[in-house]
Amino acid sequence: MSTPIAIIGLSCLFPGAPNLERFWRNIVEGVDAIGEVPAGRWDPSFYDPESSALDRFYCKRGGFVDEHASFDPLPFGVMPKAAEAIEPDQLLTLKLGYEVLRDAGYEGRPFARERTGVIIARGNYVTAGGLRLQQHVRVLPQVLQSLTDLFPDLPESTLAIVRERLQQQLSYYGPDVISGAIPNFVASRLANRLDLRGPAYTVDAACASALLAIEQACASLARRETDAMLVGGVHLSHDLTFWATFCQLGALSRTGTIRPLSQDADGILIGEGIGLAMLKRLDDAIADGDRIYAVIEGSGSSSDGRSSSLVAPSATGQLLALEKAWGQAGISREDIGLVEAHGTGTTAGDVTELETLARFFGGPREHGTTPVIGSVKSMIGHAMPASGMASLIKTALSIYHGVLPPTLHCEEPHEKLAQTRFRVIGSSEPWNQAREQRVAAVNAFGFGGINGHLVLRGRPALESPLPLVGEGGPKDRERDWSERERALQAGGYSSAGRALAWHARGHRFDPVYLHHPRYAGTLSRKRERGKAGQRLRVAACAAAVRADTARPARAPRTRRARHHAARRCLPACDRRARRSQARNRAQGHRLGQALERSPANLVLAAWPAHCGRQARFRVPRRR
């Protein structure tokens, strides 16, 4: 991919996992979060394993989030009465939206909200809010009409009492909550409450929805239409019609166990959940000092085209998605260490996917390590449009923590697995490679022939704070700076300019660049210690903070505005530096851009105290 995309924030709600930490712990420990349908989801009378009737189901197990699906409406600006009628996925996605910003470090940290978008994968299934609306506008009149037809002499007063009693049993529905039943509002509500003014919309591509949403988000970032994207997958639909559909297809497991990639697999179990990720361009994430879970190096999508059946998977179509993604990534297929398979536990689906992997990655190798393949569905069920997000989060955390995760209920792998390079593991294993050498892939193949594939890679990160530059003599400073540069280089900070921007965006003022030994011949000790040196630090730090926008700063007209402008530019400088900056702004000076990149050198623009011109000090880059 010409523009690698960094995953800098994650949040989720899945069966058995109310948050990201618990989800990862369950993955590592191999926790089976599958259970029986909670009381209140549907009447037990619908369960009849011997019946083939449309309104009878032979399976009653799946992955459910009822235990952890809590939402306090007031902190999010939602009235409690309205929360009863709004789609649950809208409210829980809103809650997780705040959590993903917190995980990325942007909960109280400014960022370009006008250049941040939202794409949510969501299926157009019958959901709780839509069902309540149907009950109000369709079911209730039908019941009253049936009573009138059966009992023509029934007085209107009795019908009115029946209507009132039925309405009391239904949830409140009024004009203030009608938007809660509109499907695309799951993205719009998140953008509204977080004040994100980039594009906000939903995507429906069946089981591949989440990966298609990620692909579109990556494309928007690569075209520089946005600077950050919140992307996610949502599925909380367990309506009776949903169960009836999959029972009639014979897709649900009759044994009540989902066994991806196993010889004994006999069908899926329906799961549910929500997963969100915050994405940025890798260069921007590095410059801003963001934590990077993993890097999306390539993405690809395709359709099966004409095939034997609309619901039958095609290895040819899946292969096309893999070729596109790895062609973008520019990574050798031999580097693969982990594949998060679609792995639904259906015979046709698993066999086709294994055939695709064998054709693309080749057969078994005599030498070298054997990559791992697995599926998170063995633990939480098939979360439909949100399944791709569960797979992405699991894979990104595996890369970040260096753990190869297990797959449950695969004691006897499918015979087709022996024709591939991969193996299934039943317990976690260490991923004994440097983080930047860990390469993984994620599959998502949607019902109806839509295919998605992602290629992920690790990114080295600063595991500990950067070494501080000492206040001793020149030798001490040069030693400390060398240690700092090695740490920056290990963390992907390839230039002094990025290091400067990273420090300037931190929570403390650290003018380390003035102690770099390369500056010794340019900046005198008097300038370094005196007021002019202080103003140089002030200007360089403030300009580094503003380097992304690089707009001329207009002089504020009032004293109060000048004061607040100075505080915004330098939140950690001392009071004297703030007053000095405010005076210079009052004189109409323009804040110079600190980082002017050129092939030969890095330019630091100093903010002079008494003149309108900018004094520039050229610092040659180390070759």
N, C-alpha and C positions, 0 to 999 in steps of 0.2 A: 504494500500500500504506500503510495507516495506520501500520504499524510497519516502516520501512525496515531491512533487515538488511545489516550490513557483512561483507565477506569480509576477514578479518584474517590468515589464514594459508593457505598452499598447500604441497602436496608431491605428487610423482608419480613414476611409473615407467612409461615407455612405450617402444615400439620406438625404438632409437637414442638414448634419453635416460634415464640412470640417476637423474637428479635434475631439480629444477625449473629450474635455471639452464640446463642443457643442452637441456631441452625447449623453452624460450623461444628459445634461440639457433637451434635447428633450425627453429622456426616462422619466425623472421625471415629466415633464410638460405634457406628453402625446401628443406630437406633431405628427400629421399625415403628413408624408413627401411624400405621394403618389401624383402623378400628371400625366398629359397627356404626351404622347411621345414628346420630344423636336423637334423643327423644324430641319430638316437635318438628323434625325435618319432614317426615311423611308418616302417615298412619301405618302401624305394623301390619295391618291387614293386606297391604299391597305386596307383601313378601310371600311368594308362593313358588318354591323351586321346581314344582312339578307342572305348573301351568305355563302355557304359551300365550295367554291372553294379553292384549295390549296394555291393560291396566294392572298387570301382575308382573313382579320382578323376581328373577331367580337369584339375585345377588343383593346383599345388604351391607357390604363392607366397602370402605374407601378411606381417603385422607380428608380430615375435617379440621377446621380452625376454630370451632365454637368456643373452646376453652380459653382461647387467647384473643378473640376478636372483641376487644373492649375499645370504646371511644368516648371521650369526654368532650361534648360539643362546644361548651362555652369558650375554652381557650382558642378554638379555631373559628370563632365568630359565627357559630351555627346555633340557632335556638333549639332547645331540647324538644319542643313539640315538632319542629320541622325535621329533626334528626330521625324521628320515628318513621317517616315516609320516604326519606331520601334513600337511594340505592346504597346498600352497605359498602359496596366496592368504592363508591365515591368518597365516603367518609374515611374508610381505612386507608385508601390511597393518599388522601390528604395528610393523615397522620404520618404515614411513612415518607411523604415528601419532606416534612420537617426533619425526620430522622436521617434521611440521606444527605441533606445539607449539613446536618450536625456531624455526620460521619466524615464528610469531605472537608470539614473545617470552615464552612461558610455560614454557619448559623448566625453569628454576630459579626461576620467579616464582610466588608463591602465587595461586591462583584458586579459585573455588567448585566444587570437584570434585563435591560432592554435587548440584550443579545443572547438570551438564554431561552431555549425552547423546551417543549414537553411533547413526547410521543409515547402513547400508552397502547399496548396490545390488549385488545378486549374483543371477545366474541359477541355476536349479535344473538345471544340465546335469551330465552325467557328468564328473567331475573326477579328477585323479590319485589323490587319497586314496580316493575312493569306488571307483575302478577297482581299486586294490590290495586293498581289502576284498572286492570281488566275486571277485577271483582266489583269495583265501584260502578263502572260504566256499562258492563256487559252481563256479568253473572247475576247481579242483583235484579235487574229488570227481567231477565229470563226466568228467575225463580218466581217472581211475582206474576209474570204472565202465565206460567205453568199452573200456579194456584188458581188463577182466574179461569183458565180453561177447564180445570178439573172440578172446580166448585163455582159455577156461574152465579149462584145466589150469594156468594160471599160479599158482605157489605164493605164499602170503601173504608170505613173506620177500622175494620179488622185488618185490611191490607196495609193501612197506614201504620198500625201497631207492628205488624210483621216487618215492614220496611225499616222502622225505627230500631227494632231489636237486631236485625241483621246488620245495620249500619254501625250499631254499637260494638259489634264483634270485629268490625274491620278497623284498620288503622286510619288515623286522620289523613284526609287528602284535601288540599285546598290550593288556591292560586300561588301561595307563597312556597309551596314545595313541589309544584308540578315539574320544575326543571330537574328535580332529583331523579326523574324517571327517564331522562334523555340520555342515551348511551354515551355520546361523545363528551358529555359534561364531566366525565371522570378525568379528562385532561384539562378541560376548561376551568373546572373548579380549583384544580391544583395551581394552574397558572394565575388564577385570580387571587387566591389567598397568599401566594408567595410573591405576587407582583412580578411575574415573569412575562415579558412582553415579546418574546420570540414566538415562532409558530407553535400552536398547541392543538393536537388532534389525535384521533385514535386510528388503529390499524387492525384489520381482521383478515388473517391469513391462516385460520384454523390453528393447528398445533405449531405451525412455523411463525405465528404472529410476532412473538417477542424478537426473534432473530431478524425478521424483516423490519421491525421498528428500529432495532439497533443499526441495521444497515443504512436506513434512511437518516438516522441521527449522525452516523459517521460521514455520510455524504454531505450533509449540511455543514458539518464542521470542516470538512476538507475543502468545500467551496468557500469557506469563510463567511457564510451567511450568518452563522452564529459563533459564539465563543465558548458556550457550554450547553449541554443538553441533558435533560432529565428523561431517561427512557425506562420503560417498565412493562410489566405484564400483569394482568388482573384476571382472576377467575374465581368467582364465588357462587356460581350457578349450580344448584343441585335441585332444580325444579323437577317435578314428576315427569314432565315431558322429556327432559334430558335423560333420565333413567330409562324411560320407555323406549326412546330411540336406540340406545346402545344395547338394551336387552333384545329388541327385535333384530338387531344386526348380529347378535350372538357374540359381541365383542367383549363383554364382561367376563371375568374369571368365575367359573363355577366352583372352584375350590376356595375362593376368597383370598387368594395369594397372588400377587403380581410377581412374575419371575422373568425379568428381562434377560435375554441372551441364553436362556436355559432350554435344555431339551424337553423339560416338563412344562413349559409355558403354555397357558391355556386362555390368556386374555388379559385385558387391562383392568385396573381398579381406578375409579374416578377420584381425583384429588382436587385440591383447591389451594389458593394462596395468592399472594401479591409479592412481587419483587421489583425493586427500583435500583437504578445505577445512575451515577453522575459521570458524564464523559467530557473530556477536554482534549484539545490537541496536545500531543506529547510535549512539544516544545514549550507550550504555554504552561503546562503542568509543572515542568521542570523549573521554568523561570519563576513561577509563583511558589515554589517550595511545597507543592502538594504531595501527599502520600500517594503512591501509585501501586495499586493491587496487581495490575497486569496491563498489557498493551494489546489492543486489537490491531493486528498487523494486516489482516485481510478479511473480507467478507464476500460471500457470493450467494446468489439465489437463482432459482430456475423453476420451470414447470415440467411435468412429465409429458405434456403434449398428448398426442393420440396414443392410447394404450388399450389393453384388453378390457379394462373396466375403469370407471371413473374413480372407484375407491381402492383399486389395486395399486400398490407402490411400484415404481419403475426404477431399476438400477441405473438405466441410461440417464434419466432426468436427474437423479441424485448425483451421479458422477459429474454432470455438468456444473452443479453448484460447487462441488469440491474443487474442480479445475479452476473456476473463476477466483475462488478465495485464495488458493495457494499461488495462483499467478500474480495476484495483487501483492501478497505477502513477500514474495521473493525469497522464501525459506525452503531449504531442502526437505523433502518428505522424510528423509532418513533421520531428521532431528526430532521427529514426533516422540513424545514421551507419555502422553495421555490423550485418550479420546473419550469425551462424554457423549455417549451414543444417544440416539433418540429412544431406543430400547423400550418399546411399549409393552413387551410381553406377549404380543400376538405372533403367531407362527409366520404369517406372510410378511409382516413388517420386519421382524428380526432377521429372517432369512435374506430378504432383499437388502437390508442394510449391511449385513456381513458380506454379501456378495459385492456390494459397492466398495467397501473398505478393502477387500482382497484385490479388486481390480485396480484401485488407486494406489494403495500403499505396498502392494505385493504380498507374497507369501511369507512363510516363516524363514528366519535367518539362522544360519549355523553359529554365527559369532555375534557378540555384542548383547546388550540388554534387550529384554522383550518389553515393548510398551504395554501400558495398561489400558483396558477399556472397561467402561462401567456405565451405570445409569442411576440417577438420583430417584427415578420413579420407583425403584425397589423399596424406597423408604417412605415416600410421601404420596405415591400414586401419580396418576397422569393429570397434571393441572392444566391441561389444554392450552389456551393462549399464554398462560403464565409459566408453562413448563420450560420454555426456553430461558426464561429469567432464572429459574431455579438451577438449570444446568450451567448458565453463565456464572452465577454467583459461586456455585460449588467449584467450578473450574478456576475462576480467578483466585479464590481463597486457597485452593490447592497449590497454585503457582506461588502465591505470596508466602505461604507457610512452609512450602517444601514437603507436602504430604501427598502420597498417592492414596485416594480414598477407596473404600471397599464397595462392593455391590452385594446385596442380600439375595438369598434364595436362588443361588446359582451353583448348587453343589455339583450338578452335572451340566457343564456348558454344552451348548448346541454343537453338533458335529461340524457345522460350517465354520465355527471359530477356529478350528485346527488349520483351515486353509488361509488364515490371515496371520499377520505379524503379532497379534495382540493376545493378551491373557486377562482373565478375570481374577480378582483377588477378593477374599472373604474378610480380610481385616486390613487396617491401614498399614502402609509401609512408608518409610522415609524416601523422599525424592532426592537422591544423592547427586544433585547437580547444582552448580551455581545458578542463582536465580535468573540471570540473563540467558542461561542455556536451557531453561525449561520451556518447552514448546508443547502446546495443547490445542485440541480442536473440539468444536461443539457442533453437533448435528441437531437439526429439527426438521422433520418431514411431515408436512401438514396433510390432513384428510382432504382428498380431492386433487392431490398432485403438486402442491407447492412445497419447495425445498429450500432450506437455508443452511448455511455453514459459516462458521467463524474460525479464524486462526489466531491464537493468543500466544503471547510470549512474556516472559518475566522481564523485570527491569530492576537493575541494582538500585538500592536506596541507601540513604544515610541511616545506619542503624543507631547512631548516637549523635549527640550534638557536635557541631563543628568545633575543633580546637580553637581556643581563644588566642588572640594575639597578645603577647606579653607586653608589659610596660617597661621592660628592662632596656638594655642597650641594643644596638643594631644587630648583634649576633643572635640575641634571644628572639628579636622580632623576625629575623630571617628564618630561624628554625621553626618558630610557630607558624609563620606563613607557609612554609613548605608542607608542614603537616596538614594545614587547612586545605591547601591546593590538592594534596593527595586524596583527602576525604571528598572534596568536591568532584574530582575526576572520577572517583569510584562511584559517586552518586549520579553521574551523568551530567554534571555541570561543566560543559566543555570550554567555557571561556570566562575570563574575569568579569565580563559584562553581566553574564547570567548570575555569577556569584554576587555581584554588587546588587542586582535587582532582588535577589533572594534575601539578602540581609536587610535591604531597605524595606521589604514587605514584612519583616518579622515584627515581633512584639517589643523588641528592644532596639535602641539605637546603637549600632556597632560600627564606627567609622574605621574598619580594619584596612580599607583600601589605602588610607594615607600612610600606613606603616609598611606597605609593600616595598621591598628593596629596589624595585625598578624605579620608584619615584624619587630615590635619594638624590639623583643628579638634577631633578627638575624643581622639586619643592624644597625650599630652604627650611632649616629648623625653626627659624623665626616665623615663617609663614605657617608652619605646621602647628606651632604653639599659640600663635597670636590670634587676634580677632579675624584677620583675613583667612587664616586656616580654618577657623570655626565656620565662617560663612561659606567656605569651600565645601566643608562637610555638609552644611545645611543644604546647599544648592544641589550637590550631587545626590544626597539621599532623597530629597523631595522630587527631583527630576526622575530618579529611578522609579519612584512610586508612580509617576505620571508617564512613564516611558511608553506604556501601551497605547495611550491616547495621543500623545505628542501634539496637543493642541496649544496654541498661544494662550497664556493666562491673562485675562483682563484684570486690570487693577480694580479692586472693590471700591465703591464710592464712599462708603461710610466707615467710620472707625470700628464699629462693631463687626461689620462684614470683613474688614481687613484682619481683625483679631481672629475670627473664626476660620478664615481662610488659612492663616498661618498655623493654627492648631490642627487643621485637617492634613496639611502637608507634612507636618513633623509632630506626630503625637507623643514622641518620647524625648524630644529635645528639651533643653533647659529653658527657663523663662526668658533669659537674655537673648537666646537665639530666636525665640518666637518674636520678641519685640523687634529685633533686627530685621527679620524677614518681613514683618508687617510694615516697617518703615520703607523698605525697598519696594514693596508692592505699592505703597502710597505714592512713590516717585514714578510709578508707571513702568518699572522694569519688567521684562518678560522672563518667565522662568525657562531657562534653556533646557533642551533635551539632553539627558546625561549620556545616553547610549547611542552613538552614531556609528553603526557597524560599517566597516569597509574591509576589503581583503587584506589590508596591510596593518591597520592599527585600530586601537580603541580610543575614543575621544571622550575625555571628561570635561564637561562645560561648567566652569566655576561661575558663581553669581557674585559679581564685584560689589563692593560696598559704596563706592562713590562715583561710579561712572556708568554710562549706559551701555558700553560695549561688554561683550563676554570675553573673559580671559580663558584661553583653551590650553590644555596641557596634553600633548600627545604622548601616549604610552605604547611603545611597540609591543605587539603580541609575541609571546614565545613560540617559536616555530617548532 
